Amino acid sequence: MADRDEGAAIEFVDVTYRTAEGRVLLSKLNLRVLRGETLVLLGRSGSGKTTTLKLINGLLTCQEGSVIVDGKPVSSWDLIRLRRHIGYAIQDVGLFPHITVERNVGLVPTLEKWPLQRIRTRVEELLQLVGLPAGEFRRRYPNQLSGGQRQRVGLGRALAADPPILLMDEPFGALDPLTRAVIQREFKSLQQRLNKTVVFVTHDVREAMLLATRIAVLDEGRMLGVYSPRDFLQSKDAVVSDYVNVLRSEMELFQGLES
Amino acid sequence: MNLINFFTAHWAEIMRAALEHITMVGIAMLLAIGAGVPLGILVTRRRSLRAPILGTSNLIQTIPSLALFGFLLPVPWLAARSDRLAITALALYSLLPIIRNTYTGITGVDPAIREVGRGMGMTDGQLLWQVELPLAMSTIMAGIRVATVIAIGVATIAAAVGAGGLGEFVFRGVAMVDNQFILAGAIPAALLALAADLGFGLLEKKLQRRH
């Protein structure tokens, strides 16, 4: 095994994942996520992005290779502890519908048995952080929120116990483009302040370019490469240039309409 | 007119029988919930137990109620007292809707919700108590509602084994070919069933509105 340096928060070493039926969803995946970076996993649906994410918090277990989080293979972590050490936010359905915003956000601290007063203060702090006034929102249920507000609550909940690592699975996927743009910008500035290690799954190349420190491109369970946004634009890889062409044609459309 | 006079004349007796009826059904329901909900949960956790448990409770449900009372007669401890026997029979009868609805309610929880809970580091127990059961509660309540309404009806047959309740009037009326006696048992039993249906219906709705 390669020597692990201090910089890697998460490391995939020759990871292969098969479904119970034997279908290979990931093959020989190697990836290092550096501490404090936002690594975006980019790929179409079915490329293995979500699978990769779930291997990190042990929702799935790989058959070959190993996934290492903070220097320790996932297989030797106590899974409950590992998961409370990692924030997790997913698209839309992520909030518990039967409890209030306050209890959703305070969930992990409650599981961790923080004192009540501390949970309360923390929830207020987090709601403020994600741009929702606590007084107005804490007693609401998820079905009394707009899509954008739900996503903010989801983000607040993932950050609640101040985990060093955040996993985000298309968290903004269900939002309308205007709301999405606002939340993406806010998330970016939040991330610059908080300095978490973030693994962010998306199929939206613009989102990837906007948020990523580095972009890892997945295609049919294989890692095509990891690029900085700048390298991404210059890559000769066929799949990557397909993505770049999407960006280009959007720009051309824009320029064409403007002139 | 006659009927009203009959009711006023036998008021105390009817009330006593109704109280017996309610107590019998109440205890039977507590037992059925106490056994049925855990069994329903167990079935969601162990697939291999699903067929035997659901099958058995289904089978019990198909036994005609009078026959079920009869089958329990030779059982030593139970048959020693008729109310014991009746309560056991009613509880057995109520198992199926409760087990089935607990199972349906829990398996009906969005798998993504369950996964998020697990992803945030909930233990199995926390997931069950804080997510699955609350979300399944209105479905479970619907099962309890059906079971209670059925049990109130079936409990009239308990009088056949001497366990009392409103069935006493019905059986007496049948024996004497006196409709007033039959109605003195049947009307309160029907009202009880309606009240239970209404009450549990409201509870169910209240549980649903939260999300």
Interface residues (C-beta under 8 A of the other chain):
Chain A: K54 N57 L59 L79 I80 R81 L82 R83 R84 Y88 I90 V93 G94 F96 P97 H98 I99 L107 V108 L111 Y141 P142 N143 R157 L167
Chain B: D110 A112 I113 E115 V116 G117 R118 G119 M120 G121 M122 T123 Q126 V131 P134 L135 R210 H211
